[in-house]
Amino acid sequence: MAIAKNDCIVVTGAAGFIGSVLAGFLNQQGYTNLILVDEFDRLDKTPNLDGKTFAEKVERDGFFDWLAKQKPAVKFVFHIGARTDTTEFDYAVHERLNVEYTKQVWAYCTEQQVPLVYASSAATYGAGEKGYDDSHAVINELKPLNPYGISKNEVDKWILQQTTQPPFWAGLKFFNVYGPNEYHKARMASVIFHSFNQIRQNGVVKLFRSHRPDFKDGQQLRDFVYVKDVIKVCYWLMQNQPAPGIYNLGTGKARSFEDLVKATFAGLDKAPNIEYIDMPVDIRDKYQYFTEANMQKLKDAGYKDEFYSLEKGVDDYVRNYLAKESFY
């Protein structure tokens, strides 16, 4: 089902990092009839929406009442909003904001027959005992390392059990997303964001030492994916609506934190200067040393675009956003 330019599209988490970039990208493609859902009282997130065009801003906690009252003719939902703090260990918070809220979004989209893309996470894979394959067969066996990852996996498991569904749906397991509009994320912002600020302030970047003998310091590996690629995939799913399912969203190539930091220094035209510090004890046993998305399912579904390399993505982010303190 093609989504016309004047159709009503919902974006939850719209004031946050990925949601605000998605809203901006939709504007660029000519979509302005957007319903933006979030908590809008956080002033540090306000600049993320500067210059964006939309129809309504709706507070997260009042969204379902608003839908029941206003009955908008929604044609697509991007459910990006979530509590994403991996250091929040009170599962009740994640259950309310991630699990129960997503179930309500799913119920709405099923009842109204509205296509849905929702945010899952690579945190569902835990230490990677079962690999990083987005096969539905392994989802019940995954062992996430923190309450955030558990909440995302509980949603995926629940959705796969549903017999009534929206006309199209896709869950996206975001790997390590970085890019503009993450200024407000504080401790949870990307390593590039923190590295940039450390270079500006002290000329040196501090990375966590490895606390495993099979990984050297700085050689912990993650699949870092640029937010501009993430939103292109979201948009492609809206336009093409391939087979429903849960899809990985990374680059398919793991890279080291050392590579990431070197690319950040390069974006500032500086020579690398890296120091290693002990990882905080509270996250040491919950830390992923390796993640790498198997991207075959999305390719088989028909997605053809190349992803930014780490060096190109970081360079664009550093030069065109961080160095200019600008937003997407």
C-alpha positions in Angstrom: 0.0 0.0 0.0 1.6 3.2 -1.2 1.8 6.0 1.4 0.8 9.3 -0.3 2.5 12.6 0.6 -0.5 14.0 2.4 -1.1 10.8 4.4 -1.0 10.9 8.2 2.1 9.3 9.7 2.8 8.8 13.4 6.4 9.0 14.8 6.8 8.1 18.4 10.0 9.1 20.2 9.9 12.0 17.8 11.9 14.5 20.0 14.6 11.9 20.6 17.7 10.9 18.5 16.4 8.5 15.8 12.8 9.8 15.8 13.7 13.4 15.2 16.1 12.5 12.3 13.3 10.3 10.8 10.8 13.2 11.1 13.3 15.5 9.3 13.9 12.9 6.6 10.2 12.4 6.1 9.9 16.2 5.6 12.6 16.1 3.0 10.6 13.4 1.1 7.5 15.7 1.2 5.7 14.2 4.2 4.5 16.9 6.5 1.3 15.5 7.9 3.1 14.0 10.9 1.8 13.3 14.4 4.8 13.5 16.7 4.6 11.6 20.0 7.0 12.1 22.9 7.5 13.8 26.3 8.0 17.4 25.1 8.9 18.9 28.5 12.6 18.2 28.1 14.2 21.4 26.9 17.4 19.7 25.9 15.5 17.8 23.2 13.7 20.8 21.8 16.3 21.7 19.2 15.9 18.3 17.7 12.5 19.4 16.3 13.5 22.9 15.2 12.6 23.5 11.6 10.6 20.3 11.3 7.1 20.5 9.8 4.3 18.4 11.4 0.5 18.4 12.1 0.4 17.7 15.8 2.6 17.1 18.9 1.0 14.7 21.3 2.3 13.8 24.8 3.3 10.2 25.1 1.1 9.3 28.1 -2.0 10.9 26.5 -1.5 9.4 23.0 -4.0 6.6 23.1 -6.7 8.8 24.6 -5.9 11.4 21.9 -6.3 8.7 19.2 -9.6 7.6 20.6 -10.9 11.1 20.7 -9.5 12.6 17.5 -9.7 9.4 15.3 -7.1 10.6 12.8 -6.8 8.7 9.5 -3.3 7.3 10.3 -1.7 5.5 7.4 1.6 4.4 9.0 3.2 4.2 12.4 6.9 4.4 13.2 7.2 3.4 16.9 10.7 4.6 17.7 10.1 5.8 21.3 11.4 3.8 24.2 13.3 4.0 27.5 16.8 3.2 26.0 18.9 3.6 29.1 20.9 0.4 29.5 22.0 1.5 33.0 18.4 1.7 34.2 18.1 -1.5 36.2 14.5 -1.1 37.4 12.7 -3.5 35.0 9.3 -2.0 35.9 10.3 1.2 34.1 11.2 -0.7 30.9 8.1 -2.9 31.2 5.8 0.1 31.3 7.5 2.2 28.7 8.8 -0.5 26.3 6.7 -3.6 26.6 3.2 -2.4 27.6 3.3 0.7 25.5 4.4 -1.3 22.4 1.6 -3.7 23.0 -0.8 -0.8 22.9 0.7 0.5 19.7 0.4 -3.0 18.2 -3.3 -3.3 19.3 -4.1 0.1 17.7 -2.4 -0.8 14.4 -4.0 -4.2 14.3 -7.5 -2.8 15.1 -7.2 0.1 12.6 -5.2 -2.0 10.1 -2.3 0.5 10.0 1.2 -0.7 8.9 3.8 -0.5 11.7 7.6 -0.3 12.0 8.8 -0.6 15.6 12.3 -0.3 17.2 13.8 -3.5 18.7 17.5 -3.6 19.6 20.7 -5.6 19.2 20.7 -5.6 23.0 18.4 -8.6 22.7 21.3 -10.7 21.6 23.1 -10.5 24.9 26.6 -11.8 24.8 26.0 -13.3 21.4 25.8 -17.0 22.5 23.3 -17.6 19.7 25.0 -15.4 17.2 23.5 -12.3 15.6 21.1 -13.8 13.1 17.6 -12.3 13.0 15.9 -15.6 12.5 12.6 -15.8 14.4 13.6 -19.3 15.5 16.2 -18.1 18.0 14.3 -15.3 19.6 12.9 -17.4 22.5 16.5 -18.6 23.3 18.2 -15.2 23.5 19.6 -14.0 26.9 19.9 -10.2 27.0 22.3 -8.8 29.5 20.3 -5.9 30.9 16.6 -4.9 31.6 16.5 -2.8 28.5 17.5 -5.7 26.3 15.1 -8.0 28.1 12.2 -5.6 27.5 12.9 -5.4 23.8 13.2 -9.2 23.5 9.9 -9.6 25.4 8.2 -7.4 22.8 9.7 -9.4 20.0 8.6 -12.7 21.6 5.1 -11.4 22.2 4.6 -10.1 18.7 5.7 -13.4 17.1 2.9 -15.1 19.1 0.1 -12.8 17.9 -2.4 -14.2 15.5 -4.0 -10.9 14.6 -1.6 -8.4 13.1 -1.3 -5.1 11.3 -1.4 -5.4 7.4 2.4 -5.0 7.5 4.8 -4.9 10.4 8.6 -4.9 10.9 10.7 -4.9 14.1 14.1 -3.4 13.6 17.0 -4.6 15.8 19.1 -1.4 15.9 22.8 -2.1 16.4 25.1 0.8 17.6 23.4 3.8 16.0 25.3 7.1 16.0 24.8 10.5 14.4 23.3 14.0 14.8 20.6 14.8 17.3 22.0 12.7 20.2 23.2 15.8 22.1 20.6 15.2 24.9 21.5 11.6 25.5 24.3 12.2 28.1 25.9 8.9 29.2 23.9 7.0 26.6 25.2 9.0 23.6 27.5 7.3 21.1 31.3 6.9 21.7 31.8 9.3 18.8 29.9 12.0 20.6 31.9 11.5 23.8 35.2 11.1 21.9 34.6 14.4 20.1 34.0 16.2 23.4 37.0 14.6 25.1 39.3 15.6 22.1 37.9 19.2 22.2 38.5 19.5 26.0 41.7 17.5 26.6 43.1 16.3 23.3 42.8 12.7 24.4 40.1 10.0 24.3 39.7 7.5 27.2 38.4 4.1 26.2 37.5 1.1 28.4 40.2 -1.5 28.9 39.2 -5.0 27.9 38.5 -7.2 30.9 38.6 -10.4 28.8 41.8 -12.1 27.7 40.5 -12.8 24.2 40.1 -9.0 23.4 42.9 -6.5 23.5 42.2 -3.0 24.9 40.3 -1.0 22.3 39.6 -4.0 20.2 36.1 -4.6 21.5 34.0 -4.9 18.4 30.6 -3.4 17.6 28.4 -3.0 14.5 28.3 0.8 14.3 25.5 2.1 12.0 25.0 5.7 10.9 21.6 7.1 11.7 21.2 8.3 8.1 21.2 4.6 7.0 18.8 3.7 9.8 16.2 6.2 8.6 16.6 5.2 4.9 15.8 1.6 5.9 12.7 2.8 7.9 11.5 4.8 4.9 12.2 1.9 2.5 10.1 -0.4 4.7 7.2 2.1 4.6 7.3 2.4 0.8 7.9 -1.3 0.0 6.3 -3.2 2.8 8.1 -6.6 2.2 7.5 -9.8 4.2 6.6 -8.9 7.8 9.2 -9.8 10.4 12.0 -8.9 12.7 15.0 -7.5 10.8 18.6 -6.7 11.9 19.7 -3.1 11.2 23.4 -2.7 11.3 26.1 -2.5 8.6 27.0 -6.2 8.8 30.6 -5.4 9.6 31.9 -5.2 13.2 34.6 -2.5 13.9 36.7 -1.8 16.9 36.3 1.1 19.3 39.9 2.1 18.4 38.9 2.4 14.7 35.9 4.5 15.8 38.0 6.9 17.8 40.7 7.2 15.1 38.0 8.2 12.7 36.8 10.8 15.1 40.3 12.3 15.4 40.5 12.2 11.6 37.3 14.2 11.3 39.0 16.9 13.4 42.2 16.6 11.4 44.1 15.5 14.5 46.5 12.6 15.3 45.0 9.9 17.5 45.7 10.1 21.2 44.0 7.3 23.2 44.2 6.2 26.9 42.7 3.2 28.5 40.7 3.2 31.7 39.0 0.4 33.7 35.4 -0.3 32.9 32.9 0.6 35.7 32.2 -2.4 37.7 28.4 -2.0 37.5 28.4 -2.7 33.7 31.4 -5.0 33.5 29.4 -8.3 33.5 26.7 -6.8 31.2 29.0 -5.5 28.5 28.9 -6.8 24.8 32.4 -7.4 23.5 31.2 -8.2 20.0 28.2 -7.5 17.9 27.8 -7.9 14.1 24.4 -7.9 12.3 23.7 -10.6 9.8 22.0 -8.4 7.2 21.0 -11.1 4.7 17.3 -11.0 5.6 17.0 -7.3 4.7 18.9 -7.8 1.5 16.7 -10.8 0.5 13.7 -8.5 1.2 15.0 -6.2 -1.6 17.0 -3.5 0.2 19.8 -2.6 -2.1 21.4 0.6 -0.9 25.0 0.6 0.4 25.6 1.6 4.0 28.0 4.3 5.1 31.5 2.9 6.0 32.6 3.7 9.5 35.1 6.3 8.3 32.6 8.1 6.0 29.8 8.1 8.5 32.0 9.4 11.4 33.5 12.0 9.1 30.1 13.3 8.0 28.9 13.4 11.6 32.0 15.1 13.1 32.5 17.7 10.3 28.9 18.6 9.5 27.2 18.3 12.8 29.4 18.0 15.9 31.9 20.6 14.8 29.2 23.0 13.8 26.9 22.1 16.8 24.2 21.6 14.2 21.1 19.3 14.0 19.6 17.2 11.3 
